[in-house]
């Protein structure tokens, strides 16, 4: 059985729970592609309560179309 917050993280990576009990918000950066166009890329999540940082890895770096 999966935990409820894990199921929601699979589809919505805009926020995630922090170790301190707060909520971490996503940090988006932009990379330039070969044509010079800026493409959004998720860098990670930051908690303003405890100043914790988690770096996004692999599929977590992809920003979904519905959030652009």
Residue pairs with C-beta under 8 A, 6 or more apart in sequence:
5 16
5 17
9 16
13 26
13 42
13 56
13 60
13 64
14 25
14 26
14 67
15 23
15 24
15 25
15 26
15 45
16 23
16 24
16 45
16 54
17 23
17 24
18 24
18 47
18 49
18 50
18 52
19 50
19 52
20 47
20 49
20 50
20 52
21 49
22 47
22 48
22 49
22 50
23 47
24 45
24 46
24 47
24 52
24 54
25 45
25 46
25 47
25 48
26 42
26 44
26 45
26 56
27 42
27 43
27 44
27 45
27 46
28 40
28 41
28 42
28 43
28 63
29 40
29 41
29 42
29 43
30 38
30 39
30 40
30 41
31 38
31 39
31 41
32 38
32 39
33 39
40 63
40 68
41 61
41 62
41 63
42 56
42 60
42 61
42 62
42 63
43 55
43 56
43 61
44 53
44 54
44 55
44 56
45 53
45 54
45 56
46 52
46 53
47 53
